[in-house]
Amino acid sequence: VDAVPEGAGRVGLMATPAGVAAGTYQEAFADTSVDVEILAADELDALMTLVNAIKAGDQSEGIAAAMAALGERLVERGAEVLIAGCTEIPLVLGSANTPAPLISSTDELARRTIDIASGQRPLP
C-alpha cells in the first residue's frame, strides 16, 4: 500500500487465483481511498498459464507480451498502477514493457525487510 504513488485511485492486481482468493491485497487497501481492480476469471486462468510457463523456464518475449496484455486490460478498466502480486510476474514484466507503473511485491517485501532489519522501521 505504501508503494502506491500518491493520488492513484485504482490499482490493478496481477495475482494468481489463490492470491486473489486469499484477499490479502484487497484487505490491505480496504481502509484506503484506493480501489483494487482484479482480473476476470478467464484472465486469471491466462495469468496462471503464463506463471506456469515462467516456472518452467519460459521468459520469452511472447510470455512477456501476453503478461503485458493482461496488465493492459486492467489499465483499460481504470487501473493507474499495477501490482505484481506473484514472484514470477516481474521476471517478464518491468517498467519497459508495462502499460502503467508496476509495483513488484517481491521488491517491496525485500525493501521492508531491510528497513526492519536495519532499524529504520519498527516491526509492525
N, C-alpha and C positions, 0 to 999 in steps of 0.2 A: 504494500500500500504506500509506504514511504517513497518508493522509487517512481511512482506515477507523477509526471510533471504537474505543477500547479496549473489549475484551470482546465485540466482534462475532465470531461464529464462522463466519458464512457470508455471502458477498456474492453478489448476483445480477448477472451480467454482461449488459448490454444492448449488444451489439455486432453488427456485420454478420457474415454468414457468413465473409467474408475475414478479419475481425478475430478471430473465434473460431478459424479455421483457423491463423492466424499463431501463436496460443498465447502471445502477449505477456503477457496478464494472468494466465493460468494459470501461466506460468513465474515471474512476479513473486511470486505467492502460494505457490509450491511449498515454500519453506522457512519458511513461517509456520504458525500454527495456524488460519488462516482458509481455509475451503473455498470453492470457486468453483462456483456453480450457473449452468449455461448454458441458454439457450433451446433447446427441441427443434427439430428440423428444420423442422416446419411453422410454428413460432413465428418462427424465423429468416427464413423466407420472408415472413411477415407483417411483420416488422420492416423488411425490405428494401423492401417495398411502401410502407410508411409513410415511410421515409427518402427514397425516390424522390419521393414526393408532396411532402415538405418541400422537397427540392431544386428542385421545380417551382414552389414558392411557396405551397403549401397548408399553412398553420399554423393551420387551423381547429380548433374545439372537437372535431369528430369525429376528427380526426387525433390530437389530444392525448388524447382518451378512449381511443382504440384503443392508443396507446402506453402509457398508464397501465395498461390491462388486461394488456398483456404484462408489465409490472412486477409486477402483482398475481399473475400466475402464478408468477413467481419467488419472491415472498413466500410464497405458498401452499406452495412446496416448501422453505421454510426460510430464504430469504434475509432477513437483518436490515437490510441496506444494499444499495442499488442503485448500480451503476457505469454511468454513461452513457459508454460507450467509443466513441462516434461523435459527431462535432461537431454533427450535426443534431438529436440527441435533446433536448438542453437548450433548443432553440428552442421546443419544445412541452411539455416536461416540466420541472417545477420543484417546489420544496418544497410549493407549494399544492395540487398535484394528483398527488402520488406516494403510493403505499401504504407507503413506507418512506423513510428518508433517502436522498437522491440525491447522489452524488459525480460532478461533471462532470469528465471527464478533461481537457477543454479548459481549464477554470478552474484545475485543479491544475497543468497544464503552464505556464500563464501565471504562477501564483504561484512555481513553482520557477524559472522563467526570471528573474523579478525578483529572487528571493533570490540566485541565482548572479551576475547582472549587478551587483547592489549589494554583493557581497562578503559577504553574510550567510550564504552556504552555499558550500562549495567545489565545484568541478566534480567529478562522480562519477568 
